[in-house]
C-alpha cells in the first residue's frame, strides 16, 4: 500500500493518521492507528480503515 501520513507522539498514546492507495487505480482509504505504550513497550493497538469518499480522490489537502 502506498501511503502518506502524519504522527502524534506524546505521553503513552502515540497515533498515526494517513491515507493510502491499496493498488493504483483502486479506492483510496483513510487510516488511523493508535497505540498505548506501557513501560516503553507496545501494550495495545487500535486501527481503523475507511474508504475515502469518491469526491475526495486525489485531494492533496486531506490532512
Beta strands, then each sheet from edge to edge (+ up, - down):
strand 1: 2-8
strand 2: 15-21
strand 3: 28-38
strand 4: 41-51
sheet 1: 1+ 2- 3+ 4-
end
